[in-house]
Amino acid sequence: MGALAEIHDRTARGYRVDLGKTSRKIIVYRDDETVRGFADACPHMGVPLPWNADDYMSPDGKYLRCANHGALFDLDGKCVFGPCKGEALPPIQLEVRGRYVWLLT
């Protein structure tokens, strides 16, 4: 997917991943050398979370945020505030190998 250094610590970045005839947008959240991946689709409406590229984090940096309706997701992807409370972002399997983030299929 990309270099770990492209993602600042305790922030998230979006990637478009080509999967043969389809592609999907993935959120990658970094915490030190650990990454978590989620589908970039709010469970409430299925739309991407940010209005602006890579603007995934709440102002306090504690949550992933959906710009459309203000939903907040904990860093495990569970919606803790907003119209999708109790639902979750679909997880995406990722792994750090060396200095790079890899999508596991």
Backbone as a chain_set.jsonl record, in Angstrom:
{"seq": "MGALAEIHDRTARGYRVDLGKTSRKIIVYRDDETVRGFADACPHMGVPLPWNADDYMSPDGKYLRCANHGALFDLDGKCVFGPCKGEALPPIQLEVRGRYVWLLT", "coords": {"N": [[0.814, -1.183, 0.0], [1.783, 1.333, 0.975], [4.461, 3.415, 2.247], [5.258, 3.271, 5.703], [6.165, 5.605, 6.854], [4.751, 7.572, 5.509], [2.484, 8.045, 6.911], [1.653, 9.955, 9.547], [2.348, 9.589, 13.04], [-0.293, 8.556, 15.134], [-2.314, 9.453, 13.462], [-4.484, 9.33, 10.563], [-4.711, 8.073, 7.232], [-5.93, 8.047, 3.89], [-6.21, 5.524, 1.37], [-6.455, 4.454, -1.988], [-7.17, 1.358, -3.213], [-6.481, -0.882, -5.728], [-8.267, -3.643, -6.856], [-8.122, -5.703, -8.922], [-10.722, -5.726, -11.087], [-12.134, -3.928, -9.617], [-12.021, -1.253, -7.166], [-11.208, 0.056, -3.928], [-11.606, 2.328, -1.198], [-9.515, 2.812, 1.537], [-8.982, 3.318, 4.991], [-6.146, 4.024, 6.853], [-4.93, 3.868, 10.006], [-2.387, 4.974, 12.121], [-0.478, 4.019, 14.922], [2.285, 4.47, 16.445], [4.276, 1.85, 15.619], [2.237, 0.26, 14.826], [-0.565, -0.484, 12.78], [-3.96, 0.112, 11.838], [-6.656, -0.897, 9.85], [-9.489, 0.177, 7.945], [-12.551, 0.064, 6.093], [-13.293, 2.833, 4.075], [-16.001, 3.942, 4.535], [-18.817, 5.209, 5.824], [-20.946, 3.611, 8.136], [-23.526, 4.576, 8.33], [-24.4, 5.883, 5.938], [-22.808, 4.911, 3.915], [-20.974, 6.527, 2.68], [-17.75, 8.105, 1.965], [-15.622, 8.987, 4.756], [-14.138, 11.55, 5.087], [-14.434, 15.052, 4.08], [-12.394, 16.506, 3.058], [-9.274, 15.519, 1.694], [-7.687, 12.989, 3.523], [-8.544, 13.951, 6.005], [-9.349, 12.663, 8.536], [-9.389, 12.574, 11.333], [-10.803, 13.502, 14.531], [-10.935, 16.819, 15.989], [-9.611, 16.693, 18.501], [-8.002, 14.517, 18.155], [-8.636, 11.981, 19.068], [-10.508, 10.339, 17.909], [-11.774, 8.754, 14.899], [-13.482, 10.497, 12.365], [-16.603, 11.13, 10.815], [-17.338, 13.36, 8.384], [-19.788, 13.971, 7.292], [-22.101, 13.621, 9.011], [-21.09, 13.975, 11.521], [-20.409, 11.711, 12.991], [-18.536, 9.771, 15.318], [-15.809, 7.567, 15.643], [-14.264, 5.067, 17.577], [-10.808, 4.065, 17.972], [-10.777, 1.464, 17.241], [-12.649, 1.262, 15.381], [-15.36, 1.282, 16.077], [-18.489, 2.903, 16.189], [-19.091, 5.518, 18.299], [-20.526, 7.784, 18.671], [-23.181, 9.506, 17.14], [-25.321, 9.007, 14.204], [-24.887, 6.341, 13.57], [-24.308, 4.975, 15.869], [-23.036, 2.313, 17.767], [-22.661, 0.683, 15.586], [-20.037, -0.301, 13.258], [-16.992, 0.546, 11.508], [-16.096, -1.372, 8.705], [-13.531, -3.715, 9.237], [-10.181, -3.851, 7.905], [-7.656, -6.008, 6.975], [-4.352, -5.451, 7.74], [-0.747, -5.221, 7.61], [2.437, -4.461, 8.957], [5.455, -4.579, 7.374], [8.776, -4.472, 7.564], [9.446, -1.308, 6.519], [7.025, -0.767, 5.383], [3.456, -0.697, 4.73], [1.225, -3.292, 4.309], [-1.495, -4.702, 2.556], [-3.487, -7.319, 3.581], [-4.872, -10.116, 2.073]], "CA": [[0.0, 0.0, 0.0], [2.63, 2.507, 1.036], [5.472, 3.462, 3.292], [4.772, 3.62, 7.029], [6.549, 7.001, 7.098], [3.766, 8.455, 4.886], [1.385, 8.24, 7.861], [2.165, 10.489, 10.806], [1.907, 8.854, 14.223], [-1.602, 8.887, 15.699], [-3.176, 10.057, 12.446], [-4.985, 8.383, 9.568], [-4.558, 8.461, 5.832], [-6.73, 7.234, 2.974], [-5.556, 4.924, 0.204], [-7.306, 3.741, -2.941], [-6.529, 0.083, -3.514], [-7.036, -1.57, -6.889], [-8.483, -5.067, -6.622], [-8.513, -6.258, -10.215], [-11.706, -4.914, -11.803], [-12.724, -2.961, -8.697], [-11.102, -0.607, -6.236], [-11.89, 0.532, -2.728], [-10.883, 3.298, -0.388], [-9.175, 2.246, 2.838], [-8.399, 4.207, 5.994], [-5.066, 3.414, 7.636], [-4.603, 4.625, 11.203], [-1.08, 4.561, 12.658], [-0.118, 4.269, 16.314], [3.669, 4.029, 16.52], [4.578, 0.89, 14.543], [1.031, -0.535, 14.61], [-1.562, 0.131, 11.907], [-5.298, -0.472, 11.792], [-7.288, -0.562, 8.589], [-10.945, 0.162, 7.888], [-13.152, 0.548, 4.853], [-13.636, 4.248, 4.161], [-17.43, 4.027, 4.229], [-19.583, 5.352, 7.056], [-22.043, 2.643, 8.181], [-24.813, 5.27, 8.269], [-24.812, 6.152, 4.558], [-21.894, 4.301, 2.957], [-20.141, 7.543, 2.028], [-16.428, 8.272, 2.57], [-15.639, 9.789, 5.975], [-13.708, 12.958, 5.048], [-14.743, 15.942, 2.967], [-11.085, 16.871, 2.513], [-8.354, 14.375, 1.676], [-6.964, 12.575, 4.734], [-9.041, 14.65, 7.194], [-10.097, 11.604, 9.212], [-9.353, 12.623, 12.787], [-11.52, 14.554, 15.25], [-9.979, 17.871, 16.372], [-8.791, 16.3, 19.655], [-7.155, 13.405, 17.755], [-8.996, 10.746, 19.774], [-11.493, 9.558, 17.155], [-11.987, 8.925, 13.475], [-14.696, 11.304, 12.269], [-17.322, 11.243, 9.546], [-17.659, 14.768, 8.191], [-21.166, 14.156, 6.825], [-23.058, 13.755, 10.107], [-20.396, 14.139, 12.797], [-20.205, 10.451, 13.712], [-17.186, 9.53, 15.832], [-15.455, 6.153, 15.745], [-13.056, 4.841, 18.369], [-9.693, 3.639, 17.115], [-11.042, 0.096, 16.805], [-13.644, 1.376, 14.322], [-16.733, 1.259, 16.58], [-19.124, 4.211, 16.267], [-19.428, 5.841, 19.687], [-21.379, 8.957, 18.661], [-23.763, 9.836, 15.849], [-26.456, 8.198, 13.744], [-24.53, 4.924, 13.418], [-23.801, 4.522, 17.173], [-23.133, 0.868, 17.968], [-22.172, 0.001, 14.388], [-18.581, -0.176, 13.145], [-16.357, 0.555, 10.19], [-15.587, -2.701, 8.385], [-12.072, -3.793, 9.383], [-9.348, -4.288, 6.786], [-6.44, -6.646, 7.496], [-3.099, -4.838, 7.313], [0.444, -5.672, 8.321], [3.661, -3.703, 8.707], [6.63, -5.405, 7.065], [9.858, -3.514, 7.352], [8.976, 0.077, 6.579], [5.866, -0.645, 4.506], [2.151, -1.22, 5.127], [0.723, -4.241, 3.312], [-2.881, -5.165, 2.633], [-3.582, -8.772, 3.604], [-6.122, -10.542, 1.437]], "C": [[0.859, 1.25, 0.0], [3.612, 2.418, 2.175], [4.837, 3.893, 4.612], [5.053, 5.094, 7.326], [5.575, 8.006, 6.469], [2.62, 8.806, 5.828], [1.989, 8.742, 9.167], [1.579, 9.72, 11.976], [0.611, 9.44, 14.778], [-2.465, 9.737, 14.758], [-3.618, 8.962, 11.488], [-4.803, 8.968, 8.175], [-5.406, 7.523, 4.982], [-5.902, 6.733, 1.808], [-6.628, 4.321, -0.686], [-6.53, 2.502, -3.366], [-7.24, -0.56, -4.697], [-7.089, -3.057, -6.612], [-8.958, -5.716, -7.918], [-9.466, -5.314, -10.93], [-12.38, -3.878, -10.905], [-11.625, -2.28, -7.884], [-11.914, -0.191, -5.018], [-10.993, 1.481, -1.974], [-10.725, 2.715, 1.011], [-8.585, 3.336, 3.721], [-7.309, 3.424, 6.71], [-4.739, 4.357, 8.781], [-3.3, 4.08, 11.767], [-0.949, 4.951, 14.126], [1.25, 3.644, 16.514], [3.951, 3.082, 15.353], [3.385, -0.015, 14.231], [0.091, 0.224, 13.688], [-2.884, -0.62, 12.034], [-5.929, -0.014, 10.49], [-8.794, -0.706, 8.655], [-11.389, 0.558, 6.49], [-13.539, 2.002, 5.061], [-15.079, 4.421, 3.706], [-18.198, 4.074, 5.544], [-20.738, 4.352, 7.051], [-23.426, 3.289, 8.044], [-25.295, 5.446, 6.831], [-23.909, 5.525, 3.501], [-20.979, 5.275, 2.249], [-18.766, 7.603, 2.683], [-16.496, 9.208, 3.78], [-15.235, 11.244, 5.776], [-14.315, 13.735, 3.886], [-13.452, 16.337, 2.275], [-10.147, 15.671, 2.638], [-7.639, 14.202, 3.011], [-7.373, 13.337, 5.998], [-9.945, 13.7, 7.982], [-10.246, 11.794, 10.716], [-10.228, 13.749, 13.35], [-10.493, 15.602, 15.688], [-9.089, 17.498, 17.561], [-7.892, 15.107, 19.359], [-7.492, 12.076, 18.4], [-9.89, 9.812, 18.96], [-11.309, 9.742, 15.659], [-13.339, 9.61, 13.343], [-15.283, 11.241, 10.868], [-17.78, 12.691, 9.414], [-19.124, 14.988, 7.821], [-22.165, 14.397, 7.948], [-22.398, 13.821, 11.476], [-20.209, 12.867, 13.596], [-18.742, 10.335, 14.134], [-16.986, 8.039, 16.03], [-14.228, 6.02, 16.627], [-11.988, 4.246, 17.457], [-9.704, 2.142, 16.802], [-12.145, 0.07, 15.755], [-15.088, 1.403, 14.78], [-17.273, 2.683, 16.695], [-19.591, 4.448, 17.7], [-20.325, 7.078, 19.788], [-21.893, 9.181, 17.251], [-24.818, 8.851, 15.423], [-26.141, 6.709, 13.572], [-24.005, 4.334, 14.729], [-24.08, 3.029, 17.362], [-22.701, 0.064, 16.754], [-20.666, 0.204, 14.311], [-18.155, -0.058, 11.699], [-15.871, -0.856, 9.901], [-14.059, -2.746, 8.483], [-11.401, -4.304, 8.114], [-8.053, -4.826, 7.386], [-5.194, -6.015, 6.877], [-1.948, -5.403, 8.121], [1.606, -4.747, 7.967], [4.786, -4.695, 8.501], [7.761, -4.453, 6.719], [9.325, -2.117, 7.54], [7.698, 0.306, 5.787], [4.617, -1.268, 5.105], [1.632, -2.073, 3.978], [-0.731, -4.59, 3.609], [-2.849, -6.687, 2.604], [-4.908, -9.175, 2.99], [-6.453, -11.958, 1.78]], "O": [[0.702, 2.123, -0.853], [3.599, 1.473, 2.963], [3.98, 4.776, 4.635], [4.25, 5.755, 7.984], [5.572, 9.175, 6.856], [1.872, 9.75, 5.577], [2.753, 8.027, 9.816], [0.441, 9.253, 11.911], [0.449, 10.657, 14.875], [-3.227, 10.604, 15.186], [-3.182, 7.815, 11.589], [-4.749, 10.183, 7.982], [-5.577, 6.35, 5.315], [-5.009, 7.424, 1.319], [-7.597, 3.743, -0.196], [-5.388, 2.587, -3.818], [-8.455, -0.758, -4.67], [-6.104, -3.662, -6.191], [-10.079, -6.221, -7.989], [-9.07, -4.222, -11.337], [-13.128, -3.033, -11.398], [-10.462, -2.683, -7.915], [-13.14, -0.097, -5.07], [-9.769, 1.439, -2.101], [-11.677, 2.194, 1.592], [-7.796, 4.166, 3.269], [-7.529, 2.287, 7.126], [-4.326, 5.496, 8.565], [-3.126, 2.866, 11.88], [-1.272, 6.073, 14.516], [1.366, 2.438, 16.728], [3.865, 3.499, 14.198], [3.514, -0.958, 13.451], [-0.038, 1.443, 13.8], [-2.916, -1.822, 12.3], [-5.753, 1.132, 10.077], [-9.317, -1.593, 9.33], [-10.693, 1.293, 5.789], [-14.06, 2.36, 6.118], [-15.348, 4.97, 2.638], [-18.225, 3.095, 6.29], [-21.448, 4.253, 6.05], [-24.389, 2.615, 7.679], [-26.461, 5.191, 6.532], [-24.213, 5.6, 2.311], [-20.277, 4.894, 1.312], [-18.618, 7.196, 3.836], [-17.329, 10.113, 3.823], [-15.944, 12.124, 6.265], [-14.662, 13.167, 2.851], [-13.413, 16.487, 1.054], [-10.237, 14.903, 3.596], [-7.064, 15.146, 3.553], [-6.614, 13.362, 6.967], [-11.153, 13.913, 8.079], [-11.156, 11.221, 11.315], [-10.377, 14.805, 12.734], [-9.301, 15.302, 15.752], [-7.939, 17.934, 17.63], [-7.096, 14.714, 20.212], [-6.713, 11.128, 18.295], [-10.016, 8.631, 19.283], [-10.762, 10.747, 15.204], [-14.249, 9.335, 14.124], [-14.564, 11.292, 9.87], [-18.533, 13.184, 10.254], [-19.648, 16.084, 8.019], [-22.997, 15.298, 7.843], [-23.085, 13.732, 12.494], [-19.879, 12.936, 14.779], [-17.834, 10.744, 13.41], [-17.87, 7.337, 16.52], [-13.258, 6.76, 16.462], [-12.256, 3.958, 16.291], [-8.777, 1.616, 16.187], [-12.538, -0.998, 15.287], [-15.98, 1.538, 13.942], [-16.602, 3.565, 17.231], [-20.383, 3.679, 18.242], [-20.83, 7.389, 20.867], [-21.143, 9.064, 16.282], [-25.179, 7.954, 16.185], [-27.061, 5.902, 13.441], [-23.33, 3.305, 14.713], [-25.194, 2.552, 17.148], [-22.403, -1.124, 16.879], [-20.078, 0.816, 15.204], [-18.854, -0.498, 10.786], [-15.281, -1.485, 10.78], [-13.371, -1.918, 7.885], [-11.978, -5.082, 7.354], [-7.427, -4.164, 8.215], [-5.005, -6.038, 5.661], [-2.149, -5.99, 9.184], [1.74, -4.307, 6.825], [5.04, -5.548, 9.351], [7.712, -3.729, 5.724], [8.807, -1.78, 8.604], [7.321, 1.452, 5.541], [4.686, -2.225, 5.875], [1.603, -1.638, 2.827], [-1.13, -4.748, 4.763], [-2.252, -7.28, 1.706], [-5.953, -8.633, 3.35], [-7.473, -12.481, 1.33]]}, "num_chains": 1, "name": "protein.A"}
